[in-house]
């Protein structure tokens, strides 16, 4: 590849359609995956997001049959026949009825896939058009063994359809929405947490609808949480047998800091063999300060204070009581504390992460 001339939109210049496609690609989001770094003109293709993401949504017919409906909208599809030749815009201004091939016989299951695709005879074949189509998958002996069929190179996946033997109609229960979305460069991209690009450009913003979180790409190619919504987690315990007690824990990450709150409710069969330790939800930085927070202990019937610190393995936090005789940190029994049913230990912790 080399410098592309003439520059796009140069006065009195003459250039191919590829240059117009590249102009669109220049304004769209970076894909954010390692596989795309060797092809710098690639973009993140997908559907234009909208309120409740209705664009190019696949749904069953009002009276279910062997068709599906695809809503109107905009799709941005990268050219994958040869690569590096820009982005197609596909516009659909009304519902499209798309047929699904008849189901197989006994023991024949398949996964069909609804796509919006572009065919360009400049590069491959003899057709130049956009299509909304269902790509039939190969038959399998069970629903769990089904896979997608071979998809067109220039295609955006919209939905998967599970087709069982002798099935005569497609309901919404047979559909799985698998659309990707794309935005302009610098825009906030809606994307599920499990498929968030792992190499975002610095400053790229993502909204993860499944976790209701905003995350961003930092200068090291790491995705970090922007605002610290609280999340629950289940810590593992050391030196404590929980018995019929319980542990409640939640944390939030804000940049390179984690705030953590833990409540250990003591039951009648809960016991401790030493200073309680709780595993951490996120590993701390190597240089994270060891003194990290405070703990309140109710045996019950009275209140005693203590301190929290990171354990030497950097995988857990330790809570200890303040010894009333010398002010040091010790076990609960060493501090004269006898825990009983209805008592609790509450810790609040902050520490730095990598």
N, C-alpha and C positions, 0 to 999 in steps of 0.2 A: 504494500500500500504506500501511497505517497500523498503529498499535498494536493488537495482537490482544487482544480481551477476550471473555470473562473470562480471567484467567490460568489456566493449566493446573492442574487438580486443586484449584481453589478449592472450599472447603467449600460445599455446596449449589449449586454452579454448574452450568450446563448448557452444553456445548460440543460442537462437531462432531468427527467422527473425525479431521479434519485436525489438530486440536490434539494428539491423541495421537501422530500421525505426527511432528509438529514436536518433541514431547518426545524422541522417538527421535533425530531429526536433531540436536538440541542436544547430544547426547552422542557424536556421531560425528565423524570427522576432517574437517578443512577440505579442500576439493578441491585447492587450491593452484595453480590456473591462472588466467590473466588473464581468460579468458572468463567465469569464475564470479563475478568481483568485483561485477558489476552486480546479482547475485542473491544477497544475503547469507545467505539461508536454505538455500542449496544445501549438500550434503555430498559427500564422496567416496563414491560407491556402490561396491559390490563384494561379493566373497565373504569370509566369515569365514575367516581363515587357520587352518591346523591342521598337525599333524605331517605332513610331506611333502605338504601341501596337497592332501588327498584330497577336500575338500568341493566338490561340484558338478563333479567331474572327469569329462570325457567320454572314453570309451574304446570300442573296437570290441567287438562281441558275441563270446563265447567261440568260437563257430563263425561267422566273419564272414559277414554278409549285409547287406542294405540297411536296417540299423538301427544305432543306437548306444546305449550305456548311459550314463546320467548318475547319478553317486553322490549320496547324501544330503548335506545340509548346510544352512547358513543363507546367504541372500543378502539384502543391503540395497539396495533399488532406489529411487532418487530419483524423485519425481513430475515428469515432463517434459511432460505434456499441457498444463499451464498454467504450471507452475513455482512454486516457493515454497510448496508445500502439503505438504511433509514427505516422510517416507521409509517405504516399505512393507518389511515383513519377510516373506520367503518361506522357508518351512521345508519341507524334503524329507527324509523319514525312511527312505527305502529306494531301491534302484536303480530308475530309470525307463527303460523301453525306448521309444525315440523313433524313428519311421520316417523314412527318407530317400527322397525321391521318386526314381523310376527315372531312370537316366542317359539322356542324349540319344543321338542317332545319330552317325554319322561326322562328325568336324569340330566337334562340339559339346562344349565344356568349360564347367564352371561352378564357382563357389565358393559352397557352402552354408554357413550359419552357425547354430550351435546357441546358443540364447539361453534364459534364464529371464526371463519378462516378466509384467507386471501390466496387467490391463485394468480400468478403473474407470468405470462408467457415470455416476457423479456428474459426470464431466467430459466424457467422449466415449463414444459408442456405447451398446450395450444389454447389455453383458456385464460382470460384476464377478467376476473370478477371476484366479488365477495359472496360467501355463502354462510347460511346458518344451517347446520346439518347434524345428523346423529351418526356417529361412527360406531358400527357394531363391534362388540368385543367377541373374542373366541369363546366357544362353549366350554364349560367346566362341569365336573360331576357334583359340585356343591357350590352354594352361594359364597362361602368363604374362600374358595379357590379361584374366583373370577378375577380377571385382569382387564385392563383397557385394551382396545384394539390399537392398531397403528394409526396415529393421528397425523394430519397434514402438517408439514413443516411450519407453515405460517398460520398458526391457530392459537386462539385463546380458549381455554377450557371453561365451560360455563356450569355444567352439572353432570354427575354420573347417574345412570338409571339402572337399578337392579331389575333384571328380567328373569322370572322363574319359569319353569316348564309349563306350557299350555296357558300362560298368562294372557288375558284378553284385553286388559286396560292398564294404563299407567296412572297411579294415584300420587298425590304429593308425598305419601310415605315411601314411595319407590325412588324419590329424588334426593340427591345429596348436592348441596350448593358448593361448588369448588371454584368460584370466581376469584381471581386476583384483581386488585385495584391499583391504579396508578394516578399520580398527580404531577403537576408542574414541578420543576426543580425548586427545592426549598419548601414545597408544600408539605402539610402534615398527612402522612400516608396511613389509612386504616388497614391494619394487618394483624392477624391472630398472633398470639405470643409464640406459638410453636413454629411459625414459619416467618418470623421477623428476619429480614436479611442480616447475615452475620458480619457483613463488611460495609456498613453504611458510610456515606461520606460525612465528614465532620459537620455537625449541626443538623443533619437530617432528622426530622421529627417523625415519630410514629405514634399512632393511637391504637392500643390493643383492646378491641371491644370485649374480648373474653375475660380480661382482667380489669378493665376500666382504668388503664394506666397510660400515661404518656412516657415514652422513652426517647432517647436521642443518641446519635453517634458522636463519640468524642474523638479527639485528635489521634488516639491510638487504635482506632478501628473497633472500639468496644462499645456495646450498646448499654447505656446507663439509664436508670429511671430518673425522670425529671421531678415529679412530685411524689412524695412518699405516702401513697395510700397504704393503710394498714392491711396486712395479710396475716392469716393464722398459720401456724405450723405446729408440729408435734415434736418436742425435743426428746431425745433419749436422756436417761438419768443415770448418774453414777453415785454410789454411796447411799442411795435411797431405794427402798422397796416400796412401790406405790400402793400395793394392796388395794383397798377399796377407796383410796383417795383419787384425786385427779389433778391433771396439770393443764392449765390454759396458758397459751403463749401466742403472742403476735409481734410482728416487726414491720418496720418500714425502712426503705432505703432512700436516701436523698443524696444524690451525687456519690461521694466516697465515704459517707457516714451511714451507719445503721443504728436505729433506735429499737430497743427490744424491751418488752414487758412480759414478765413471767409470774404466774400465780400458781403456787402449789398448795392445794387444799388437802389437809391432813385427814385421813380416815382412821377408823378404829384399828385397822390392821396395817397402817403405814408405819414404817420404821426406818431409821437412819443408822448407818454404820460409820459415818464420818461426815466431812463437810460436803453438803449437796453440790453436785455439778450438773449443769444443763448443757446439752450440745447447742451449737450456734446455727442459725439458718444460713449465714453467709460467712465464709472464712475471712478472718481479719487480715489486715496488712501485716507484713513482717515487723514493721516498726510501730504497730499500734500500741498505744499506752496500755500498760498492764492494769492500772487502776481504772475501772470503767463505770462504776455506778454504786448505788445504795440498795440496801435490802431492809425490809421491815419484817419482823418476826412476831407472830401472835401465837403463844403456846397452847391454848388460848388463856384469856383472862387478864393478860397484861401485854405490853408492847416492848420489844427490844429492837435495837438497831444493829445493823451490820454493814459489811462492805462486799463488793463484788470485784473480781479480778479475772483476767484471762488466764486459763490454765496453760502450762508450758507447751502442750501439744498444739495450741492455737486452734483447737476444734471445739472447745467448751468454755463455759464461764463457771467460776466457783463462787459460792456464797458462804460467807462465814460470819459468825456473831462477834460482837465486840465484848471482850472479857472485861467485866466491871472492875476487876482488881488491878489490872495493869494497862488497860486500854488497847491491848493487842487483839488480833483476830484469832479465833479458836473455833472448835466445834460447838454445837449447841449444848452438849453435855458439859463441855469444858467451861462454858459461860454460865452454867447453872440453869440451863433452859431444858425443861422436860416437855416435849411435844405431846399433844393428845388429840383425840377426835374433835373436829371443829376448829382446830388451829390452822394456821396458814403461814406461808412464806411468800412475800411479794418483792420482786426485784425489778428495778428499772436500770437499763444499761445503755450506754452509747459507746461505739467504738469505730475506728477507721477500718476501711476495707481497701483491697487492692484496686 
